[in-house]
Amino acid sequence: MIYAIFVGLSLDLKKGLIMGMLTGITLGIFTEWMQAYVPGRQTDIYDGLADVCGTLCGLLAIYLVSTRLSDT
């Protein structure tokens, strides 16, 4: 979804992926930090790393599909 927003802003594939990566990682870190202030929740570095890995896997999938579609 983040990538789609940046592509909608007329960014090319590379810039869209970079902006999506930076935004996704920032949001993942921010949500982990905010959990420290929610009663009954705790901040966990491994959950933050899972957020980052999920962002990178999603962007990799977008990249692979986009390059396949542009080749045809």
KAJOKA-V265215 format. One record per backbone hydrogen bond with DSSP energy under -0.5 kcal/mol. NH is the residue of the N-H (numbers start at 1). CO is the residue of the C=O. E is the energy in kcal/mol with one decimal. If there is no record, write none. Layout:
# KAJOKA-V265215
NH&CO&E  NH&CO&E
This chain:
# KAJOKA-V265215
5&1&-1.8  6&2&-1.9  7&3&-2.6  8&4&-2.3  9&5&-0.9  10&7&-1.9  11&6&-1.4  16&12&-2.7  17&13&-2.5  18&14&-2.3  19&15&-2.7  20&16&-2.4  21&17&-2.5  22&18&-2.6  23&19&-2.5  24&20&-2.7  25&21&-2.5  26&22&-2.1  27&23&-2.7  28&24&-2.2  29&25&-2.4  30&26&-2.6  31&27&-2.6  32&28&-1.7  33&29&-2.2  34&30&-2.5  35&31&-1.5  36&32&-0.5  36&33&-1.1  37&34&-1.8  38&35&-1.1  39&37&-0.5  41&38&-2.0  48&44&-1.8  49&45&-2.3  50&46&-1.9  51&47&-1.9  52&48&-2.0  53&49&-2.7  54&50&-2.5  55&51&-2.2  56&52&-2.5  57&53&-2.6  58&54&-2.3  59&55&-2.3  60&56&-2.2  61&57&-2.2  62&58&-2.1  63&59&-2.5  64&60&-2.7  65&61&-2.5  66&62&-2.7  67&63&-2.5  68&64&-1.9  69&65&-2.5  70&66&-1.9  71&67&-1.2  72&68&-0.9
